[in-house]
Amino acid sequence: MRILLLTRAGERIVARKSVTGEWLRVGRNASCEIHLPDPRVALEQGLITRPDEGFVYSEGEAGSHSISRKAVRQVRLKPGEPIEIGPYRLELLPPTAGHDAVFQVELLWPLEVPADLASRTSQLTLGSLGLTKRWAAWMWAAIVLALFLIVPAGRVLDLPWRDAAQGATFGDRFWNPGPVVLAHQPVEQRCAACHEVAFEHVKDRACLECHAATGHHVAPSMQPASLFEGARCATCHREHKGTKATHRDGDGLCVSCHRDLRARASAATALAVTDFARDHPEFRLSLPTESGVRRVRQGEAPIKESSNLIFPHALHLDPKGVRSPLQGRTKLECRSCHEADAARRGFLPVSMPKHCQECHALQFEPAVTTREVPHGKPAEALQVIEEFYGNLALQGVRDSFQKAFGVPGEGLLRRSGEPSAAEREAALRLAQVKARKVGEELFEVRVCATCHAVTRTPPAARAPSEPEWRVAPVRATTEWMPRALFNHKAHVQAKCADCHDLSASRKAADVAMPTIKTCRECHAGSRPVEGKVMSNCMLCHSFHDARHPWDPAFTPKGARKAAVAR
């Protein structure tokens, strides 16, 4: 780039410099690649880009110091066609060896400074205004005190102008030590919303006005007040420190108790921990059972899931694919059944109609009808079968009757003449025998037993209204570690099999949850390690537990006033 300048004597000075980048910023800002040091030029006046084979100059709105606003001028630069930028002329020249382009900047109209400017400014003094330095200092101190202390204080102190000062937020902006978190920005200009008493720390009760449902860290039986004596909300939640989260993320507070937790709380069941990389126990998994959730620590014993399902992952993840009645040979992947939720933190429950029924249809007489029995309701499934064959025995046409029952004939009511009572009983008995046979095949052989644990209850051991077959309820685990925070979206670059390898699993009882060793391959502890993610306690664990109310007797101020009014 070549820059042409004029000295006071009218001589031309040529300066040259080389710039490398995908774009060139033009303006008065010292960081601009094309620096135009003149007050008549904006800090960032424009931008030179190369969208295709040519160069384009884009300029922001007039008076704007940011070219990110709407462009008001966009010009394609061509050799020999200069453009004017304030008092400067910018021209694109033919490129030289080793350069993509050469720009020439020339100052056309130097800034003229009045000859008497210095003399005029030197005459404007405090003495010329009839003030001394002492009186001016006292005056400005009184103005600052009134605007930035007395007026704002009127809203929190019982001062005569309290009502008039309620809407004034001018002084608060200067007392504000920093921005608040995004969730608190609606009340950022209302200091009294949190600072109930002037010149005192924010009280916990002010926080609980909005966060009344916030849970304590431990159960009341462990006497949380004694564990955290002297601590308040602001001990860990520091406000006015930025728009991101306000909680402390150091491990010091956690380790102070969890280094020897049972010495602080004898009823605690958690093991000692000081650092994720060096001193952390194996993970505990939560497994649903008939009697409730059972927590099992990895490494202590083989872990099996009792889901009452029959599901071989190896069969469904066969590299050759599986046979689909509609799509032929189809290769399934983990995401074929496990779909991420809206936040992409976890996964939606696997659904029979959405993920399974295309291959595992619930048809009971495919030669005659495409009708299917309802899923998950054995009694209704048997009723559908009985009604279908009963209707077929009475009104079925010759073709469907023969395919369903395997004997020639047609529905009883389609025959000539009025059927006798014996013929009606024979037709219904035929339908009942067929329905029971199809029900037995449906539940025990072809459909239900393929995926579910099915038991058959003899008539003497069940009520008349109960179905003969019982399908064990599914207890598929949806949250293996409910006490831990885990975001699948943050691990999207990893493959599912890196943490959950089930390609060789042939039983639904197999558990493929990652161990702490797997996590330590990418995660370090509270100290930085090259090539690993520094992981403190708060990365995977939350402090507050909604199961343990902070103050069960707490009532918001508004609710107390309403109670008094009644």
CORURNOR-V155358 format. One record per residue. SS is DSSP state (alpha for helix, beta for strand, coil for the rest). OMEGA is omega in whole degrees, -180 to 180 (none if undefined). Layout:
SS:OMEGA ; SS:OMEGA
This chain:
coil:-179 ; beta:-178 ; beta:179 ; beta:180 ; beta:177 ; beta:175 ; coil:178 ; coil:179 ; coil:178 ; coil:180 ; coil:-180 ; beta:179 ; beta:-180 ; beta:176 ; beta:-178 ; beta:174 ; coil:179 ; coil:-178 ; coil:178 ; coil:179 ; coil:179 ; coil:177 ; coil:178 ; beta:176 ; beta:-177 ; beta:178 ; beta:-176 ; coil:180 ; coil:-178 ; coil:-180 ; coil:180 ; coil:179 ; coil:174 ; beta:-173 ; beta:179 ; coil:-174 ; coil:-180 ; coil:-178 ; coil:178 ; coil:179 ; coil:179 ; coil:-180 ; coil:176 ; coil:-171 ; coil:-175 ; beta:-176 ; beta:177 ; beta:-180 ; beta:179 ; coil:-177 ; coil:179 ; coil:-179 ; coil:-178 ; coil:180 ; beta:-178 ; beta:176 ; beta:179 ; beta:-177 ; beta:-179 ; coil:-180 ; coil:-179 ; coil:-180 ; coil:-178 ; coil:176 ; coil:180 ; coil:-179 ; coil:177 ; coil:177 ; coil:-178 ; coil:179 ; coil:178 ; coil:177 ; beta:178 ; beta:-173 ; beta:173 ; beta:-176 ; beta:178 ; beta:178 ; coil:179 ; coil:179 ; beta:-177 ; coil:174 ; beta:-179 ; beta:176 ; beta:-175 ; coil:180 ; coil:-176 ; beta:173 ; beta:180 ; beta:-177 ; beta:176 ; beta:179 ; beta:176 ; coil:-178 ; coil:176 ; coil:-178 ; coil:178 ; coil:-179 ; coil:176 ; coil:-179 ; coil:176 ; beta:178 ; beta:177 ; beta:180 ; beta:-177 ; beta:176 ; beta:-177 ; coil:-176 ; coil:178 ; coil:-179 ; coil:-180 ; coil:180 ; coil:179 ; coil:-177 ; coil:-177 ; coil:-177 ; alpha:-179 ; alpha:-179 ; alpha:-180 ; alpha:179 ; alpha:-179 ; alpha:-179 ; coil:-177 ; coil:-179 ; coil:176 ; coil:179 ; alpha:179 ; alpha:177 ; alpha:179 ; coil:-179 ; coil:172 ; coil:-179 ; alpha:-178 ; alpha:-179 ; alpha:177 ; alpha:179 ; alpha:178 ; alpha:-179 ; alpha:-180 ; alpha:176 ; alpha:178 ; alpha:179 ; alpha:179 ; alpha:-180 ; alpha:-178 ; alpha:-175 ; alpha:-170 ; alpha:179 ; alpha:-174 ; alpha:-180 ; alpha:178 ; alpha:-179 ; alpha:180 ; coil:-179 ; coil:-178 ; coil:177 ; coil:-178 ; coil:-179 ; coil:-175 ; coil:-176 ; coil:-177 ; coil:-178 ; coil:-179 ; coil:-176 ; coil:-177 ; coil:-177 ; coil:-177 ; coil:179 ; coil:-175 ; alpha:-177 ; alpha:-178 ; alpha:-178 ; alpha:-179 ; alpha:175 ; alpha:-178 ; coil:-177 ; coil:180 ; coil:-179 ; coil:177 ; coil:-180 ; coil:-175 ; alpha:-177 ; alpha:-178 ; alpha:-176 ; alpha:175 ; alpha:179 ; alpha:-177 ; coil:-178 ; coil:178 ; coil:-176 ; alpha:-176 ; alpha:178 ; alpha:178 ; coil:-179 ; coil:-175 ; coil:-179 ; coil:-177 ; coil:174 ; coil:174 ; coil:178 ; coil:175 ; coil:-179 ; coil:178 ; alpha:-178 ; alpha:176 ; alpha:177 ; alpha:-177 ; alpha:175 ; coil:179 ; coil:-175 ; coil:-178 ; coil:-178 ; coil:-179 ; coil:-178 ; beta:177 ; coil:-178 ; coil:-177 ; coil:-179 ; coil:179 ; alpha:-180 ; alpha:179 ; alpha:178 ; coil:-178 ; alpha:-180 ; alpha:179 ; alpha:179 ; alpha:-176 ; coil:-178 ; coil:-179 ; coil:180 ; coil:176 ; coil:-176 ; alpha:-176 ; alpha:176 ; alpha:-180 ; alpha:-177 ; beta:-178 ; coil:-180 ; coil:-180 ; coil:179 ; coil:-179 ; coil:-175 ; coil:179 ; coil:-177 ; coil:-175 ; coil:-173 ; beta:175 ; coil:180 ; coil:175 ; coil:-178 ; coil:-175 ; alpha:-179 ; alpha:-179 ; alpha:-175 ; alpha:-180 ; alpha:176 ; alpha:-171 ; alpha:174 ; coil:176 ; coil:-169 ; alpha:-175 ; alpha:173 ; alpha:178 ; alpha:-179 ; coil:-173 ; coil:-179 ; coil:-177 ; coil:179 ; coil:-180 ; coil:179 ; coil:-179 ; coil:179 ; coil:177 ; coil:-179 ; beta:-176 ; coil:-175 ; coil:-171 ; coil:-172 ; beta:179 ; coil:-179 ; coil:175 ; coil:-178 ; coil:173 ; beta:180 ; beta:178 ; beta:-177 ; beta:177 ; beta:177 ; beta:180 ; coil:-177 ; coil:-179 ; beta:-178 ; beta:178 ; beta:-180 ; beta:-176 ; beta:179 ; beta:-179 ; coil:178 ; coil:-179 ; coil:-180 ; coil:177 ; coil:-176 ; coil:178 ; beta:179 ; coil:179 ; coil:-175 ; coil:-176 ; coil:178 ; beta:171 ; coil:-175 ; coil:175 ; coil:178 ; alpha:-178 ; alpha:179 ; alpha:-177 ; alpha:179 ; coil:178 ; coil:180 ; coil:179 ; coil:179 ; coil:177 ; beta:-178 ; beta:176 ; beta:180 ; coil:-177 ; coil:-173 ; coil:-179 ; beta:-179 ; beta:-175 ; beta:178 ; coil:-179 ; coil:175 ; coil:180 ; alpha:-177 ; alpha:176 ; alpha:179 ; coil:-177 ; coil:-179 ; coil:-180 ; beta:177 ; coil:-175 ; coil:-179 ; coil:-178 ; coil:176 ; coil:179 ; coil:-175 ; beta:177 ; coil:178 ; coil:176 ; coil:-175 ; coil:178 ; alpha:-179 ; alpha:-173 ; alpha:-171 ; alpha:-171 ; alpha:-166 ; coil:178 ; coil:179 ; coil:-177 ; coil:-180 ; coil:-178 ; coil:178 ; beta:-179 ; coil:177 ; coil:-174 ; coil:-180 ; coil:-175 ; coil:-173 ; coil:174 ; coil:-179 ; coil:-179 ; beta:177 ; coil:178 ; coil:-178 ; coil:175 ; coil:-179 ; coil:-176 ; alpha:-178 ; alpha:180 ; alpha:178 ; alpha:179 ; alpha:179 ; alpha:178 ; alpha:-180 ; alpha:-179 ; alpha:179 ; alpha:-179 ; alpha:-177 ; alpha:174 ; alpha:178 ; alpha:180 ; alpha:-180 ; alpha:-179 ; alpha:-171 ; alpha:-176 ; coil:177 ; coil:-173 ; alpha:-175 ; alpha:-179 ; alpha:179 ; alpha:-177 ; alpha:180 ; alpha:-176 ; alpha:-174 ; alpha:177 ; coil:178 ; coil:179 ; coil:178 ; coil:179 ; coil:-179 ; coil:-175 ; alpha:-176 ; alpha:178 ; alpha:-179 ; coil:-180 ; coil:178 ; coil:179 ; coil:-179 ; coil:178 ; coil:179 ; alpha:179 ; alpha:179 ; alpha:177 ; alpha:180 ; alpha:180 ; alpha:180 ; alpha:180 ; alpha:178 ; alpha:176 ; alpha:180 ; alpha:-179 ; alpha:179 ; alpha:180 ; alpha:-179 ; alpha:-180 ; alpha:179 ; alpha:179 ; alpha:177 ; alpha:178 ; alpha:179 ; alpha:-178 ; alpha:-174 ; alpha:-170 ; alpha:-172 ; alpha:-162 ; alpha:-170 ; coil:-171 ; alpha:-176 ; alpha:178 ; alpha:-175 ; alpha:-172 ; beta:172 ; coil:-175 ; beta:176 ; beta:-179 ; beta:-177 ; coil:178 ; coil:-177 ; alpha:-177 ; alpha:-176 ; alpha:-179 ; coil:178 ; coil:-179 ; coil:-178 ; coil:-178 ; coil:178 ; coil:-178 ; coil:-179 ; beta:179 ; beta:178 ; beta:-178 ; coil:-180 ; coil:-179 ; coil:177 ; coil:180 ; coil:-179 ; coil:177 ; coil:177 ; coil:-179 ; coil:-179 ; coil:-176 ; coil:180 ; coil:-177 ; coil:177 ; coil:180 ; coil:-178 ; coil:178 ; alpha:-180 ; alpha:179 ; alpha:-179 ; alpha:-175 ; coil:-180 ; coil:180 ; coil:176 ; coil:-180 ; alpha:-176 ; alpha:177 ; alpha:-180 ; alpha:-176 ; coil:-178 ; coil:-180 ; coil:-176 ; coil:-180 ; coil:-177 ; coil:179 ; coil:180 ; coil:178 ; coil:-179 ; coil:-179 ; beta:179 ; coil:-178 ; coil:176 ; coil:-178 ; coil:175 ; coil:180 ; alpha:178 ; alpha:178 ; alpha:-179 ; alpha:-178 ; alpha:176 ; coil:-180 ; coil:-174 ; beta:172 ; coil:178 ; coil:-178 ; coil:177 ; coil:-178 ; coil:177 ; coil:-178 ; coil:177 ; coil:180 ; coil:179 ; beta:177 ; coil:-171 ; coil:175 ; coil:-174 ; alpha:-173 ; alpha:177 ; alpha:-176 ; alpha:-176 ; coil:173 ; coil:-178 ; coil:-176 ; coil:179 ; coil:-176 ; coil:180 ; coil:-178 ; coil:-178 ; beta:-179 ; coil:-180 ; coil:-176 ; coil:-178 ; coil:-177 ; coil:177 ; coil:179 ; coil:-176 ; alpha:-179 ; alpha:180 ; alpha:179 ; alpha:179 ; alpha:-180 ; alpha:180 ; alpha:179 ; alpha:-178 ; alpha:179 ; coil:none
